[in-house]
Amino acid sequence: MCSRCGATADGLPVTWTCSVENGGRLYFCDDCVRAHLRAIESRLDSSWW
């Protein structure tokens, strides 16, 4: 399940992004990653975006 928008997929798609924040793994779908790419590359926590 996408930690940002709640989208679901069977298994874990290889195109999704994984982020480790506060000791836990968060997964983000393609759409959320595209919308927030600059923030991700700047290594901002997902709470920032």
mmCIF entry with sequence, helices, sheets and N, C-alpha, C, O atoms, coordinates in Angstrom:
data_MODEL
# 
_entry.id   MODEL 
# 
_entity.id                         1 
_entity.type                       polymer 
_entity.pdbx_number_of_molecules   1 
# 
_entity_poly.entity_id                      1 
_entity_poly.type                           'polypeptide(L)' 
_entity_poly.nstd_linkage                   no 
_entity_poly.nstd_monomer                   no 
_entity_poly.pdbx_seq_one_letter_code       MCSRCGATADGLPVTWTCSVENGGRLYFCDDCVRAHLRAIESRLDSSWW 
_entity_poly.pdbx_seq_one_letter_code_can   MCSRCGATADGLPVTWTCSVENGGRLYFCDDCVRAHLRAIESRLDSSWW 
_entity_poly.pdbx_strand_id                 A 
# 
loop_
_entity_poly_seq.entity_id 
_entity_poly_seq.num 
_entity_poly_seq.mon_id 
_entity_poly_seq.hetero 
1 1  MET n 
1 2  CYS n 
1 3  SER n 
1 4  ARG n 
1 5  CYS n 
1 6  GLY n 
1 7  ALA n 
1 8  THR n 
1 9  ALA n 
1 10 ASP n 
1 11 GLY n 
1 12 LEU n 
1 13 PRO n 
1 14 VAL n 
1 15 THR n 
1 16 TRP n 
1 17 THR n 
1 18 CYS n 
1 19 SER n 
1 20 VAL n 
1 21 GLU n 
1 22 ASN n 
1 23 GLY n 
1 24 GLY n 
1 25 ARG n 
1 26 LEU n 
1 27 TYR n 
1 28 PHE n 
1 29 CYS n 
1 30 ASP n 
1 31 ASP n 
1 32 CYS n 
1 33 VAL n 
1 34 ARG n 
1 35 ALA n 
1 36 HIS n 
1 37 LEU n 
1 38 ARG n 
1 39 ALA n 
1 40 ILE n 
1 41 GLU n 
1 42 SER n 
1 43 ARG n 
1 44 LEU n 
1 45 ASP n 
1 46 SER n 
1 47 SER n 
1 48 TRP n 
1 49 TRP n 
# 
_struct_asym.id          A 
_struct_asym.entity_id   1 
# 
loop_
_struct_conf.conf_type_id 
_struct_conf.id 
_struct_conf.pdbx_PDB_helix_id 
_struct_conf.beg_label_comp_id 
_struct_conf.beg_label_asym_id 
_struct_conf.beg_label_seq_id 
_struct_conf.pdbx_beg_PDB_ins_code 
_struct_conf.end_label_comp_id 
_struct_conf.end_label_asym_id 
_struct_conf.end_label_seq_id 
_struct_conf.pdbx_end_PDB_ins_code 
_struct_conf.beg_auth_comp_id 
_struct_conf.beg_auth_asym_id 
_struct_conf.beg_auth_seq_id 
_struct_conf.end_auth_comp_id 
_struct_conf.end_auth_asym_id 
_struct_conf.end_auth_seq_id 
_struct_conf.pdbx_PDB_helix_class 
_struct_conf.details 
_struct_conf.pdbx_PDB_helix_length 
HELX_P HELX_P1 AA1 ASP A 30 ? ALA A 35 ? ASP A 30 ALA A 35 1 ? 6 
HELX_P HELX_P2 AA2 LEU A 37 ? GLU A 41 ? LEU A 37 GLU A 41 1 ? 5 
# 
_struct_conf_type.id          HELX_P 
_struct_conf_type.criteria    ? 
_struct_conf_type.reference   ? 
# 
_struct_sheet.id               AA1 
_struct_sheet.type             ? 
_struct_sheet.number_strands   2 
_struct_sheet.details          ? 
# 
_struct_sheet_order.sheet_id     AA1 
_struct_sheet_order.range_id_1   1 
_struct_sheet_order.range_id_2   2 
_struct_sheet_order.offset       ? 
_struct_sheet_order.sense        anti-parallel 
# 
loop_
_struct_sheet_range.sheet_id 
_struct_sheet_range.id 
_struct_sheet_range.beg_label_comp_id 
_struct_sheet_range.beg_label_asym_id 
_struct_sheet_range.beg_label_seq_id 
_struct_sheet_range.pdbx_beg_PDB_ins_code 
_struct_sheet_range.end_label_comp_id 
_struct_sheet_range.end_label_asym_id 
_struct_sheet_range.end_label_seq_id 
_struct_sheet_range.pdbx_end_PDB_ins_code 
_struct_sheet_range.beg_auth_comp_id 
_struct_sheet_range.beg_auth_asym_id 
_struct_sheet_range.beg_auth_seq_id 
_struct_sheet_range.end_auth_comp_id 
_struct_sheet_range.end_auth_asym_id 
_struct_sheet_range.end_auth_seq_id 
AA1 1 THR A 17 ? GLU A 21 ? THR A 17 GLU A 21 
AA1 2 GLY A 24 ? PHE A 28 ? GLY A 24 PHE A 28 
# 
loop_
_atom_site.group_PDB 
_atom_site.id 
_atom_site.type_symbol 
_atom_site.label_atom_id 
_atom_site.label_alt_id 
_atom_site.label_comp_id 
_atom_site.label_asym_id 
_atom_site.label_entity_id 
_atom_site.label_seq_id 
_atom_site.pdbx_PDB_ins_code 
_atom_site.Cartn_x 
_atom_site.Cartn_y 
_atom_site.Cartn_z 
_atom_site.occupancy 
_atom_site.B_iso_or_equiv 
_atom_site.pdbx_formal_charge 
_atom_site.auth_seq_id 
_atom_site.auth_comp_id 
_atom_site.auth_asym_id 
_atom_site.auth_atom_id 
_atom_site.pdbx_PDB_model_num 
ATOM 1   N N  . MET A 1 1  ? 0.843  -1.180 0.000  1.00 0.00 ? 1  MET A N  1 
ATOM 2   C CA . MET A 1 1  ? 0.000  0.000  0.000  1.00 0.00 ? 1  MET A CA 1 
ATOM 3   C C  . MET A 1 1  ? 0.885  1.238  0.000  1.00 0.00 ? 1  MET A C  1 
ATOM 4   O O  . MET A 1 1  ? 1.875  1.289  0.729  1.00 0.00 ? 1  MET A O  1 
ATOM 5   N N  . CYS A 1 2  ? 0.541  2.231  -0.805 1.00 0.00 ? 2  CYS A N  1 
ATOM 6   C CA . CYS A 1 2  ? 1.297  3.482  -0.882 1.00 0.00 ? 2  CYS A CA 1 
ATOM 7   C C  . CYS A 1 2  ? 1.088  4.272  0.413  1.00 0.00 ? 2  CYS A C  1 
ATOM 8   O O  . CYS A 1 2  ? -0.045 4.470  0.851  1.00 0.00 ? 2  CYS A O  1 
ATOM 9   N N  . SER A 1 3  ? 2.173  4.712  1.010  1.00 0.00 ? 3  SER A N  1 
ATOM 10  C CA . SER A 1 3  ? 2.101  5.459  2.269  1.00 0.00 ? 3  SER A CA 1 
ATOM 11  C C  . SER A 1 3  ? 1.565  6.864  2.083  1.00 0.00 ? 3  SER A C  1 
ATOM 12  O O  . SER A 1 3  ? 1.201  7.519  3.059  1.00 0.00 ? 3  SER A O  1 
ATOM 13  N N  . ARG A 1 4  ? 1.509  7.334  0.862  1.00 0.00 ? 4  ARG A N  1 
ATOM 14  C CA . ARG A 1 4  ? 1.048  8.698  0.589  1.00 0.00 ? 4  ARG A CA 1 
ATOM 15  C C  . ARG A 1 4  ? -0.432 8.738  0.203  1.00 0.00 ? 4  ARG A C  1 
ATOM 16  O O  . ARG A 1 4  ? -1.221 9.452  0.822  1.00 0.00 ? 4  ARG A O  1 
ATOM 17  N N  . CYS A 1 5  ? -0.804 7.968  -0.823 1.00 0.00 ? 5  CYS A N  1 
ATOM 18  C CA . CYS A 1 5  ? -2.179 8.072  -1.345 1.00 0.00 ? 5  CYS A CA 1 
ATOM 19  C C  . CYS A 1 5  ? -3.048 6.860  -1.013 1.00 0.00 ? 5  CYS A C  1 
ATOM 20  O O  . CYS A 1 5  ? -4.267 6.911  -1.181 1.00 0.00 ? 5  CYS A O  1 
ATOM 21  N N  . GLY A 1 6  ? -2.436 5.767  -0.542 1.00 0.00 ? 6  GLY A N  1 
ATOM 22  C CA . GLY A 1 6  ? -3.198 4.583  -0.181 1.00 0.00 ? 6  GLY A CA 1 
ATOM 23  C C  . GLY A 1 6  ? -3.442 3.613  -1.324 1.00 0.00 ? 6  GLY A C  1 
ATOM 24  O O  . GLY A 1 6  ? -4.182 2.644  -1.160 1.00 0.00 ? 6  GLY A O  1 
ATOM 25  N N  . ALA A 1 7  ? -2.830 3.857  -2.490 1.00 0.00 ? 7  ALA A N  1 
ATOM 26  C CA . ALA A 1 7  ? -2.990 2.945  -3.629 1.00 0.00 ? 7  ALA A CA 1 
ATOM 27  C C  . ALA A 1 7  ? -2.462 1.570  -3.242 1.00 0.00 ? 7  ALA A C  1 
ATOM 28  O O  . ALA A 1 7  ? -1.513 1.452  -2.467 1.00 0.00 ? 7  ALA A O  1 
ATOM 29  N N  . THR A 1 8  ? -3.088 0.533  -3.789 1.00 0.00 ? 8  THR A N  1 
ATOM 30  C CA . THR A 1 8  ? -2.667 -0.824 -3.477 1.00 0.00 ? 8  THR A CA 1 
ATOM 31  C C  . THR A 1 8  ? -2.253 -1.540 -4.759 1.00 0.00 ? 8  THR A C  1 
ATOM 32  O O  . THR A 1 8  ? -2.651 -1.156 -5.859 1.00 0.00 ? 8  THR A O  1 
ATOM 33  N N  . ALA A 1 9  ? -1.456 -2.578 -4.597 1.00 0.00 ? 9  ALA A N  1 
ATOM 34  C CA . ALA A 1 9  ? -1.025 -3.408 -5.722 1.00 0.00 ? 9  ALA A CA 1 
ATOM 35  C C  . ALA A 1 9  ? -0.783 -4.815 -5.198 1.00 0.00 ? 9  ALA A C  1 
ATOM 36  O O  . ALA A 1 9  ? -0.490 -5.010 -4.018 1.00 0.00 ? 9  ALA A O  1 
ATOM 37  N N  . ASP A 1 10 ? -0.906 -5.783 -6.080 1.00 0.00 ? 10 ASP A N  1 
ATOM 38  C CA . ASP A 1 10 ? -0.605 -7.163 -5.709 1.00 0.00 ? 10 ASP A CA 1 
ATOM 39  C C  . ASP A 1 10 ? 0.900  -7.312 -5.610 1.00 0.00 ? 10 ASP A C  1 
ATOM 40  O O  . ASP A 1 10 ? 1.616  -7.026 -6.570 1.00 0.00 ? 10 ASP A O  1 
ATOM 41  N N  . GLY A 1 11 ? 1.384  -7.752 -4.475 1.00 0.00 ? 11 GLY A N  1 
ATOM 42  C CA . GLY A 1 11 ? 2.826  -7.860 -4.273 1.00 0.00 ? 11 GLY A CA 1 
ATOM 43  C C  . GLY A 1 11 ? 3.430  -6.471 -4.158 1.00 0.00 ? 11 GLY A C  1 
ATOM 44  O O  . GLY A 1 11 ? 2.725  -5.507 -3.859 1.00 0.00 ? 11 GLY A O  1 
ATOM 45  N N  . LEU A 1 12 ? 4.713  -6.367 -4.391 1.00 0.00 ? 12 LEU A N  1 
ATOM 46  C CA . LEU A 1 12 ? 5.390  -5.069 -4.364 1.00 0.00 ? 12 LEU A CA 1 
ATOM 47  C C  . LEU A 1 12 ? 5.955  -4.800 -5.751 1.00 0.00 ? 12 LEU A C  1 
ATOM 48  O O  . LEU A 1 12 ? 6.944  -5.423 -6.138 1.00 0.00 ? 12 LEU A O  1 
ATOM 49  N N  . PRO A 1 13 ? 5.350  -3.882 -6.514 1.00 0.00 ? 13 PRO A N  1 
ATOM 50  C CA . PRO A 1 13 ? 5.844  -3.585 -7.865 1.00 0.00 ? 13 PRO A CA 1 
ATOM 51  C C  . PRO A 1 13 ? 7.279  -3.063 -7.823 1.00 0.00 ? 13 PRO A C  1 
ATOM 52  O O  . PRO A 1 13 ? 7.647  -2.312 -6.919 1.00 0.00 ? 13 PRO A O  1 
ATOM 53  N N  . VAL A 1 14 ? 8.076  -3.461 -8.795 1.00 0.00 ? 14 VAL A N  1 
ATOM 54  C CA . VAL A 1 14 ? 9.479  -3.036 -8.829 1.00 0.00 ? 14 VAL A CA 1 
ATOM 55  C C  . VAL A 1 14 ? 9.616  -1.545 -9.119 1.00 0.00 ? 14 VAL A C  1 
ATOM 56  O O  . VAL A 1 14 ? 10.690 -0.980 -8.910 1.00 0.00 ? 14 VAL A O  1 
ATOM 57  N N  . THR A 1 15 ? 8.568  -0.903 -9.589 1.00 0.00 ? 15 THR A N  1 
ATOM 58  C CA . THR A 1 15 ? 8.632  0.517  -9.913 1.00 0.00 ? 15 THR A CA 1 
ATOM 59  C C  . THR A 1 15 ? 8.297  1.419  -8.724 1.00 0.00 ? 15 THR A C  1 
ATOM 60  O O  . THR A 1 15 ? 8.453  2.637  -8.810 1.00 0.00 ? 15 THR A O  1 
ATOM 61  N N  . TRP A 1 16 ? 7.846  0.840  -7.632 1.00 0.00 ? 16 TRP A N  1 
ATOM 62  C CA . TRP A 1 16 ? 7.548  1.632  -6.449 1.00 0.00 ? 16 TRP A CA 1 
ATOM 63  C C  . TRP A 1 16 ? 8.843  1.998  -5.735 1.00 0.00 ? 16 TRP A C  1 
ATOM 64  O O  . TRP A 1 16 ? 9.864  1.334  -5.916 1.00 0.00 ? 16 TRP A O  1 
ATOM 65  N N  . THR A 1 17 ? 8.802  3.052  -4.924 1.00 0.00 ? 17 THR A N  1 
ATOM 66  C CA . THR A 1 17 ? 9.973  3.532  -4.204 1.00 0.00 ? 17 THR A CA 1 
ATOM 67  C C  . THR A 1 17 ? 9.827  3.229  -2.713 1.00 0.00 ? 17 THR A C  1 
ATOM 68  O O  . THR A 1 17 ? 8.741  3.336  -2.144 1.00 0.00 ? 17 THR A O  1 
ATOM 69  N N  . CYS A 1 18 ? 10.937 2.852  -2.101 1.00 0.00 ? 18 CYS A N  1 
ATOM 70  C CA . CYS A 1 18 ? 10.962 2.564  -0.671 1.00 0.00 ? 18 CYS A CA 1 
ATOM 71  C C  . CYS A 1 18 ? 11.780 3.645  0.027  1.00 0.00 ? 18 CYS A C  1 
ATOM 72  O O  . CYS A 1 18 ? 12.846 4.033  -0.451 1.00 0.00 ? 18 CYS A O  1 
ATOM 73  N N  . SER A 1 19 ? 11.281 4.124  1.146  1.00 0.00 ? 19 SER A N  1 
ATOM 74  C CA . SER A 1 19 ? 11.977 5.131  1.931  1.00 0.00 ? 19 SER A CA 1 
ATOM 75  C C  . SER A 1 19 ? 12.015 4.661  3.383  1.00 0.00 ? 19 SER A C  1 
ATOM 76  O O  . SER A 1 19 ? 11.029 4.128  3.892  1.00 0.00 ? 19 SER A O  1 
ATOM 77  N N  . VAL A 1 20 ? 13.148 4.858  4.044  1.00 0.00 ? 20 VAL A N  1 
ATOM 78  C CA . VAL A 1 20 ? 13.260 4.513  5.458  1.00 0.00 ? 20 VAL A CA 1 
ATOM 79  C C  . VAL A 1 20 ? 13.224 5.810  6.260  1.00 0.00 ? 20 VAL A C  1 
ATOM 80  O O  . VAL A 1 20 ? 14.118 6.649  6.145  1.00 0.00 ? 20 VAL A O  1 
ATOM 81  N N  . GLU A 1 21 ? 12.193 5.963  7.063  1.00 0.00 ? 21 GLU A N  1 
ATOM 82  C CA . GLU A 1 21 ? 12.010 7.170  7.870  1.00 0.00 ? 21 GLU A CA 1 
ATOM 83  C C  . GLU A 1 21 ? 11.663 6.762  9.294  1.00 0.00 ? 21 GLU A C  1 
ATOM 84  O O  . GLU A 1 21 ? 10.772 5.940  9.508  1.00 0.00 ? 21 GLU A O  1 
ATOM 85  N N  . ASN A 1 22 ? 12.352 7.324  10.252 1.00 0.00 ? 22 ASN A N  1 
ATOM 86  C CA . ASN A 1 22 ? 12.131 7.029  11.671 1.00 0.00 ? 22 ASN A CA 1 
ATOM 87  C C  . ASN A 1 22 ? 12.160 5.531  11.960 1.00 0.00 ? 22 ASN A C  1 
ATOM 88  O O  . ASN A 1 22 ? 11.379 5.034  12.771 1.00 0.00 ? 22 ASN A O  1 
ATOM 89  N N  . GLY A 1 23 ? 13.062 4.818  11.295 1.00 0.00 ? 23 GLY A N  1 
ATOM 90  C CA . GLY A 1 23 ? 13.230 3.400  11.541 1.00 0.00 ? 23 GLY A CA 1 
ATOM 91  C C  . GLY A 1 23 ? 12.224 2.491  10.871 1.00 0.00 ? 23 GLY A C  1 
ATOM 92  O O  . GLY A 1 23 ? 12.282 1.278  11.074 1.00 0.00 ? 23 GLY A O  1 
ATOM 93  N N  . GLY A 1 24 ? 11.313 3.014  10.089 1.00 0.00 ? 24 GLY A N  1 
ATOM 94  C CA . GLY A 1 24 ? 10.309 2.204  9.402  1.00 0.00 ? 24 GLY A CA 1 
ATOM 95  C C  . GLY A 1 24 ? 10.359 2.406  7.900  1.00 0.00 ? 24 GLY A C  1 
ATOM 96  O O  . GLY A 1 24 ? 10.765 3.464  7.419  1.00 0.00 ? 24 GLY A O  1 
ATOM 97  N N  . ARG A 1 25 ? 9.946  1.389  7.164  1.00 0.00 ? 25 ARG A N  1 
ATOM 98  C CA . ARG A 1 25 ? 9.930  1.478  5.706  1.00 0.00 ? 25 ARG A CA 1 
ATOM 99  C C  . ARG A 1 25 ? 8.590  2.004  5.219  1.00 0.00 ? 25 ARG A C  1 
ATOM 100 O O  . ARG A 1 25 ? 7.532  1.573  5.675  1.00 0.00 ? 25 ARG A O  1 
ATOM 101 N N  . LEU A 1 26 ? 8.655  2.940  4.287  1.00 0.00 ? 26 LEU A N  1 
ATOM 102 C CA . LEU A 1 26 ? 7.464  3.477  3.648  1.00 0.00 ? 26 LEU A CA 1 
ATOM 103 C C  . LEU A 1 26 ? 7.580  3.212  2.157  1.00 0.00 ? 26 LEU A C  1 
ATOM 104 O O  . LEU A 1 26 ? 8.663  3.347  1.588  1.00 0.00 ? 26 LEU A O  1 
ATOM 105 N N  . TYR A 1 27 ? 6.482  2.838  1.518  1.00 0.00 ? 27 TYR A N  1 
ATOM 106 C CA . TYR A 1 27 ? 6.477  2.574  0.089  1.00 0.00 ? 27 TYR A CA 1 
ATOM 107 C C  . TYR A 1 27 ? 5.594  3.597  -0.600 1.00 0.00 ? 27 TYR A C  1 
ATOM 108 O O  . TYR A 1 27 ? 4.533  3.958  -0.091 1.00 0.00 ? 27 TYR A O  1 
ATOM 109 N N  . PHE A 1 28 ? 6.042  4.069  -1.778 1.00 0.00 ? 28 PHE A N  1 
ATOM 110 C CA . PHE A 1 28 ? 5.317  5.080  -2.534 1.00 0.00 ? 28 PHE A CA 1 
ATOM 111 C C  . PHE A 1 28 ? 5.107  4.617  -3.963 1.00 0.00 ? 28 PHE A C  1 
ATOM 112 O O  . PHE A 1 28 ? 6.020  4.076  -4.587 1.00 0.00 ? 28 PHE A O  1 
ATOM 113 N N  . CYS A 1 29 ? 3.904  4.829  -4.482 1.00 0.00 ? 29 CYS A N  1 
ATOM 114 C CA . CYS A 1 29 ? 3.559  4.403  -5.841 1.00 0.00 ? 29 CYS A CA 1 
ATOM 115 C C  . CYS A 1 29 ? 4.195  5.329  -6.878 1.00 0.00 ? 29 CYS A C  1 
ATOM 116 O O  . CYS A 1 29 ? 4.748  6.376  -6.542 1.00 0.00 ? 29 CYS A O  1 
ATOM 117 N N  . ASP A 1 30 ? 4.103  4.923  -8.139 1.00 0.00 ? 30 ASP A N  1 
ATOM 118 C CA . ASP A 1 30 ? 4.692  5.687  -9.240 1.00 0.00 ? 30 ASP A CA 1 
ATOM 119 C C  . ASP A 1 30 ? 4.159  7.120  -9.297 1.00 0.00 ? 30 ASP A C  1 
ATOM 120 O O  . ASP A 1 30 ? 4.926  8.066  -9.478 1.00 0.00 ? 30 ASP A O  1 
ATOM 121 N N  . ASP A 1 31 ? 2.854  7.273  -9.145 1.00 0.00 ? 31 ASP A N  1 
ATOM 122 C CA . ASP A 1 31 ? 2.238  8.601  -9.256 1.00 0.00 ? 31 ASP A CA 1 
ATOM 123 C C  . ASP A 1 31 ? 2.736  9.548  -8.170 1.00 0.00 ? 31 ASP A C  1 
ATOM 124 O O  . ASP A 1 31 ? 3.037  10.709 -8.450 1.00 0.00 ? 31 ASP A O  1 
ATOM 125 N N  . CYS A 1 32 ? 2.826  9.064  -6.938 1.00 0.00 ? 32 CYS A N  1 
ATOM 126 C CA . CYS A 1 32 ? 3.296  9.905  -5.835 1.00 0.00 ? 32 CYS A CA 1 
ATOM 127 C C  . CYS A 1 32 ? 4.773  10.253 -6.008 1.00 0.00 ? 32 CYS A C  1 
ATOM 128 O O  . CYS A 1 32 ? 5.191  11.372 -5.709 1.00 0.00 ? 32 CYS A O  1 
ATOM 129 N N  . VAL A 1 33 ? 5.549  9.302  -6.486 1.00 0.00 ? 33 VAL A N  1 
ATOM 130 C CA . VAL A 1 33 ? 6.977  9.566  -6.699 1.00 0.00 ? 33 VAL A CA 1 
ATOM 131 C C  . VAL A 1 33 ? 7.159  10.632 -7.777 1.00 0.00 ? 33 VAL A C  1 
ATOM 132 O O  . VAL A 1 33 ? 7.970  11.544 -7.616 1.00 0.00 ? 33 VAL A O  1 
ATOM 133 N N  . ARG A 1 34 ? 6.415  10.523 -8.865 1.00 0.00 ? 34 ARG A N  1 
ATOM 134 C CA . ARG A 1 34 ? 6.528  11.526 -9.936 1.00 0.00 ? 34 ARG A CA 1 
ATOM 135 C C  . ARG A 1 34 ? 6.133  12.914 -9.444 1.00 0.00 ? 34 ARG A C  1 
ATOM 136 O O  . ARG A 1 34 ? 6.769  13.906 -9.800 1.00 0.00 ? 34 ARG A O  1 
ATOM 137 N N  . ALA A 1 35 ? 5.095  12.985 -8.632 1.00 0.00 ? 35 ALA A N  1 
ATOM 138 C CA . ALA A 1 35 ? 4.610  14.285 -8.146 1.00 0.00 ? 35 ALA A CA 1 
ATOM 139 C C  . ALA A 1 35 ? 5.569  14.933 -7.150 1.00 0.00 ? 35 ALA A C  1 
ATOM 140 O O  . ALA A 1 35 ? 5.578  16.156 -7.015 1.00 0.00 ? 35 ALA A O  1 
ATOM 141 N N  . HIS A 1 36 ? 6.375  14.135 -6.452 1.00 0.00 ? 36 HIS A N  1 
ATOM 142 C CA . HIS A 1 36 ? 7.225  14.666 -5.385 1.00 0.00 ? 36 HIS A CA 1 
ATOM 143 C C  . HIS A 1 36 ? 8.703  14.326 -5.580 1.00 0.00 ? 36 HIS A C  1 
ATOM 144 O O  . HIS A 1 36 ? 9.450  14.197 -4.609 1.00 0.00 ? 36 HIS A O  1 
ATOM 145 N N  . LEU A 1 37 ? 9.116  14.182 -6.830 1.00 0.00 ? 37 LEU A N  1 
ATOM 146 C CA . LEU A 1 37 ? 10.474 13.747 -7.132 1.00 0.00 ? 37 LEU A CA 1 
ATOM 147 C C  . LEU A 1 37 ? 11.539 14.678 -6.568 1.00 0.00 ? 37 LEU A C  1 
ATOM 148 O O  . LEU A 1 37 ? 12.536 14.208 -6.020 1.00 0.00 ? 37 LEU A O  1 
ATOM 149 N N  . ARG A 1 38 ? 11.350 15.978 -6.689 1.00 0.00 ? 38 ARG A N  1 
ATOM 150 C CA . ARG A 1 38 ? 12.358 16.926 -6.169 1.00 0.00 ? 38 ARG A CA 1 
ATOM 151 C C  . ARG A 1 38 ? 12.532 16.809 -4.660 1.00 0.00 ? 38 ARG A C  1 
ATOM 152 O O  . ARG A 1 38 ? 13.656 16.870 -4.161 1.00 0.00 ? 38 ARG A O  1 
ATOM 153 N N  . ALA A 1 39 ? 11.456 16.645 -3.944 1.00 0.00 ? 39 ALA A N  1 
ATOM 154 C CA . ALA A 1 39 ? 11.534 16.503 -2.489 1.00 0.00 ? 39 ALA A CA 1 
ATOM 155 C C  . ALA A 1 39 ? 12.224 15.200 -2.110 1.00 0.00 ? 39 ALA A C  1 
ATOM 156 O O  . ALA A 1 39 ? 12.985 15.153 -1.144 1.00 0.00 ? 39 ALA A O  1 
ATOM 157 N N  . ILE A 1 40 ? 11.957 14.142 -2.873 1.00 0.00 ? 40 ILE A N  1 
ATOM 158 C CA . ILE A 1 40 ? 12.585 12.852 -2.600 1.00 0.00 ? 40 ILE A CA 1 
ATOM 159 C C  . ILE A 1 40 ? 14.083 12.941 -2.862 1.00 0.00 ? 40 ILE A C  1 
ATOM 160 O O  . ILE A 1 40 ? 14.878 12.467 -2.050 1.00 0.00 ? 40 ILE A O  1 
ATOM 161 N N  . GLU A 1 41 ? 14.481 13.538 -3.978 1.00 0.00 ? 41 GLU A N  1 
ATOM 162 C CA . GLU A 1 41 ? 15.896 13.677 -4.300 1.00 0.00 ? 41 GLU A CA 1 
ATOM 163 C C  . GLU A 1 41 ? 16.620 14.583 -3.312 1.00 0.00 ? 41 GLU A C  1 
ATOM 164 O O  . GLU A 1 41 ? 17.824 14.434 -3.105 1.00 0.00 ? 41 GLU A O  1 
ATOM 165 N N  . SER A 1 42 ? 15.906 15.512 -2.704 1.00 0.00 ? 42 SER A N  1 
ATOM 166 C CA . SER A 1 42 ? 16.494 16.396 -1.692 1.00 0.00 ? 42 SER A CA 1 
ATOM 167 C C  . SER A 1 42 ? 16.550 15.724 -0.332 1.00 0.00 ? 42 SER A C  1 
ATOM 168 O O  . SER A 1 42 ? 17.044 16.303 0.636  1.00 0.00 ? 42 SER A O  1 
ATOM 169 N N  . ARG A 1 43 ? 16.037 14.488 -0.262 1.00 0.00 ? 43 ARG A N  1 
ATOM 170 C CA . ARG A 1 43 ? 16.010 13.681 0.960  1.00 0.00 ? 43 ARG A CA 1 
ATOM 171 C C  . ARG A 1 43 ? 15.169 14.309 2.069  1.00 0.00 ? 43 ARG A C  1 
ATOM 172 O O  . ARG A 1 43 ? 15.507 14.197 3.248  1.00 0.00 ? 43 ARG A O  1 
ATOM 173 N N  . LEU A 1 44 ? 14.085 14.962 1.694  1.00 0.00 ? 44 LEU A N  1 
ATOM 174 C CA . LEU A 1 44 ? 13.150 15.499 2.682  1.00 0.00 ? 44 LEU A CA 1 
ATOM 175 C C  . LEU A 1 44 ? 12.238 14.369 3.157  1.00 0.00 ? 44 LEU A C  1 
ATOM 176 O O  . LEU A 1 44 ? 11.842 13.516 2.363  1.00 0.00 ? 44 LEU A O  1 
ATOM 177 N N  . ASP A 1 45 ? 11.908 14.359 4.430  1.00 0.00 ? 45 ASP A N  1 
ATOM 178 C CA . ASP A 1 45 ? 10.954 13.375 4.949  1.00 0.00 ? 45 ASP A CA 1 
ATOM 179 C C  . ASP A 1 45 ? 9.616  13.555 4.249  1.00 0.00 ? 45 ASP A C  1 
ATOM 180 O O  . ASP A 1 45 ? 9.277  14.657 3.817  1.00 0.00 ? 45 ASP A O  1 
ATOM 181 N N  . SER A 1 46 ? 8.861  12.473 4.140  1.00 0.00 ? 46 SER A N  1 
ATOM 182 C CA . SER A 1 46 ? 7.569  12.540 3.445  1.00 0.00 ? 46 SER A CA 1 
ATOM 183 C C  . SER A 1 46 ? 6.592  13.501 4.141  1.00 0.00 ? 46 SER A C  1 
ATOM 184 O O  . SER A 1 46 ? 5.666  13.998 3.500  1.00 0.00 ? 46 SER A O  1 
ATOM 185 N N  . SER A 1 47 ? 6.780  13.763 5.409  1.00 0.00 ? 47 SER A N  1 
ATOM 186 C CA . SER A 1 47 ? 5.907  14.724 6.093  1.00 0.00 ? 47 SER A CA 1 
ATOM 187 C C  . SER A 1 47 ? 6.088  16.135 5.531  1.00 0.00 ? 47 SER A C  1 
ATOM 188 O O  . SER A 1 47 ? 5.186  16.965 5.650  1.00 0.00 ? 47 SER A O  1 
ATOM 189 N N  . TRP A 1 48 ? 7.225  16.410 4.930  1.00 0.00 ? 48 TRP A N  1 
ATOM 190 C CA . TRP A 1 48 ? 7.475  17.707 4.301  1.00 0.00 ? 48 TRP A CA 1 
ATOM 191 C C  . TRP A 1 48 ? 6.681  17.903 3.045  1.00 0.00 ? 48 TRP A C  1 
ATOM 192 O O  . TRP A 1 48 ? 6.252  19.018 2.750  1.00 0.00 ? 48 TRP A O  1 
ATOM 193 N N  . TRP A 1 49 ? 6.469  16.822 2.281  1.00 0.00 ? 49 TRP A N  1 
ATOM 194 C CA . TRP A 1 49 ? 5.740  16.949 1.037  1.00 0.00 ? 49 TRP A CA 1 
ATOM 195 C C  . TRP A 1 49 ? 4.370  16.420 1.190  1.00 0.00 ? 49 TRP A C  1 
ATOM 196 O O  . TRP A 1 49 ? 3.591  16.440 0.237  1.00 0.00 ? 49 TRP A O  1 
# 
